[in-house]
């Protein structure tokens, strides 16, 4: 099964995608990660105004199989949250790179962006075959 890995985005090893928009970043979960974890039944996202630290707890998602902590891929303040996901988790699978975004943040550590993977590296190392 071929997964979509848009080339205009950046990625993390734990299946987040990041779309940089100046000093802001829109964060979402990759199609590969979502298919690996299974059907999302419930998602808890950080609140608007929350200050997150890279690698620390930002929320959680629950699937039929298990629960997964969502760790912040970057440090900064959450400035918008996709509240629709709390009622319509299917958007994560149906539109992971557009309507299924998780949250937007103002990044406080621009150097963290340099640690992100490009689409080719993510696809080669982490995408499902």
N, C-alpha and C positions, 0 to 999 in steps of 0.2 A: 504494500500500500504506500503510495507516494504522499508525503506530507508537504504542505505548503510552507515554505520558508522565505517570506518576502525579503528581497535584497536591500530595501531601503531602511530596514530596522536593524537594531543591534540586539544581542542575546546574552543570556547568562547560562552557566552550566546547569542550573536548576530550573530551566524551562520558562524563563520570563523573556518577553520581548520588550524592548525599550525604543520609543520614538522620541528622539531629541527635537525640541523646539526651542532653540535659544538656550536659556538657563533652566528651562523646564523639561520635564520628561513625562511622557504618557507610558504607563506600565500595563502590561497584559500577560496572559499565559499563552504559551505556544500550543499549536495543535498537537504536536508530539507529546508534550507534557500532559495535556488533557486526555489524550487517548491512552496514555500509559496509566493514568490514575483511575480512569473510568468515569461513569456518569456522575456529575456533580449534583448532589441533592441540596446542599446548603453552602453558602459562602458568607464569611464574616470579613468585612473590609475595614481598613482603618478609618477613623473619623476625620472629617475635614478639620484642618488645624493641627492634627497630630504631627509631632516631629519624630521622624524615623531615623534610625541609624542602620547603615548598610549591614546586612547579615543578621539583624535582630528581628524579633517578632513584629509582623505587620497585620496579621489576620489569620484566618484558617479556612479550609474548605473540607467538606465532608462528602465522601463518595459512599457508594453501597459497600465498598470493601474496607475503607479505613478513613482516618482523618489526617490531614496534612497541614502543618504550619506553613503559612506564607511568610517568607523572610524578605525584608526590604532589599531590593537589588541595588539601591542607591540611598544615600543620606539626604535628608531634606524635609521640608514641610509639605504635608498633603494639602493641595489647594482645591481639588475636586475629586469626587467619588462617584462611580457609576452605580447609583442607587437602584437602577432597574435590575441589576443582577440579583439582588436579594429576592426579587419576585419571579425572575425569569432566567434561571441559571442555564437554560438551553442556549441562550445567546452566546455563552462561552464557546460551545462547539459549533453552532451555526455560523458565527461571525467572530472568530477569535481575534482577528487583526483589525476589526473596525468597531462594531457595536459591542463587542465583548471586552473592551478595555476595563481595567480594574480601577485605577486611580491616576491622577496627575499630580506631580509634585514639583516644587521649586527646589532645585538641587543646591545643596550647601557645600558639596565637595566636588567641583568639576573634574578633578583628577580621577575620580572613580569611573568616569565615562571611558577612560583609556583602558580599563580592565575588561570592558565588554567585548564580546565576540562578534565578528561579522557573520553574515548569513552563511558563507561558504564553510567557515570553521565550525559553526554550530551544526550545520547539516551533516558535515563529514564526521563529526565526533559524537553527536547526540541525537540526531534524528533517527526515527525508526526506519528499518529497511522495508 
